[in-house]
Amino acid sequence: MKDKLLRILLLVFGFVFLCSLPTALAAEKIGFVDVREIMLNSVEGKKASEELKKAFEKNKAQISAKETELRKLKEDLDKQRSVLKEAALREKESAYQRKLRDYQQMVKDANEEMQKRDQELSKTLLPEIMKVISDIGTKEKFTVILDVGSVPVPFFSRENDLTKRVIEEFNRTYKPKK
């Protein structure tokens, strides 16, 4: 008898809890943004991307010139291999290896420079973007705003996607530091 009464009470409390759950969840307001898209499509982000692209093209041109030089050296070395004396062949191979190491270092340095510039861009823009997101969240009483670029969200309503609004507000309020 006591067990039956306990089961009925648990069933009633469970039913009341389940009925009140949608009301409690309806009060939550969740927004979504794509911070990477904001960084790429804001006015400042586009400027920075253009600068990165110019630096990349400059590095690419230098690397291509070095690749062409290495290819020519390798072809010359292969053609002369049968006619060169052992000492001369070793000297040419050694020179080729040095230039190859210089080339590899150049590529490594260029990649590191691009990563550094990208990180500096993120370091500069990200706090300001987060401030805009926070301001919108506070004004409009969002419970949480998730970055869909860093948190896997299988589905979200486009009506709660704040990305374009954040871009507009960021463009309007951001003043680059000189």
Secondary structure by P-SEA (a helix, b strand, c coil): caaaaaaaaaaaaaaaaaaaaaaaaaabbbbbbcaaaaaaccaaaaaaaaaaaaaaaaaaaaaaaaaaaaaaaaaaaaaacccccaaaaaaaaaaaaaaaaaaaaaaaaaaaaaaaaaaaaaaacaaaaaaaaaaaaaaacccccccccccccccccccccaaaaaaaaaaacccccc
